[in-house]
Amino acid sequence: AVPCGVRGLPSRGCGRRMGRGALGQPLFVFRSVAKMSAPTMEERKACWGARDEFWQCLDRHADDASKCEKLRLSFESRCPQQWVKYFDKRRDFLKYKRKLETEGYHPPEAAGKS
Amino acid sequence: CALLCPAPSACGGAERTRRAGGPGLGGDFQLLDQEGRRRCKADFRGQWVLLYFGFTHCPDICPEELEKLSRAVRLLEREPGLPPVQPLFITVDPERDDVAAVGRYVRDFHPRLLGLTGSPEEVQAASSAYRVYASAGPKDEEGDYIVDHTIFIYLLGPDGLFLDYYGRNKTDAQIAHSVRRHMESYEPVLE
């Protein structure tokens, strides 16, 4: 794939690296603009849909990501790398919140008790 | 927009703003809209405004809040006898959100949604005036980053003063209801 933003190379149809997938392979998305423009509404919805499918798979398999590799790859290919990181953190936060709601808050043991 | 203070009495009203309840929130701004036209706060005098600060590379919150803002505006549009509400978006990411980027972004939400951007200094002045906290995160290998920012929809009255704000937990119906109540009880503070 022709990378975007490199002088002398065509900017239409260039491929923007979107980081690496779960198997270490480079991921590309092809754009027709040279500057890294924000995802369009369609692209946002495709990303959210892929994220939701991945999360639903995790819900079905008690967060065993090895059972959801294909959906993980789909999620990574449809979302900017920054968004994948952001949604991963969001998922962790939502799980933690659910845990607090069901189990209650247990403060960590202090290192030295007074 | 010509002057920061269109009339001396309007500027002198700053004192009354603070007494009117609430912080003297929301000073002037001078920015560019998605057509590249200069816009300042005075341009919106006489109008009710629902304002949201965000950025176009935002993963989920900004689109959701702008959808909600747009739905609230549409609910109010359906009510006969109410003045129109101007939906407004101001970027907290001037580095990437130029006029073209803002134009591409706002047209997905509401046909009358106006998007404003400018130089980093101009954008900083606008977001400071509304006490919007914004902080760009670290760039990744793509140069991509998330901007952490406070999330509120602000209601401005026809005299340009801040009247109310709505967080993530407020629905479109709750926002429309609140705006309607402000419209019904509105009394101008400034000349």
Interface residues (C-beta under 8 A of the other chain):
Chain A: R16 R17 M18 G19 M36 S37 A38 P39 T40 M41 R44 C47 W48 C79 P80 Q81 Q82 W83 K85 Y86 F87
Chain B: T56 H57 P59 D60 P63 R96 D97 A101 R104 Y105 D108 D140 E141 E142 G143 D144 Y145 I146
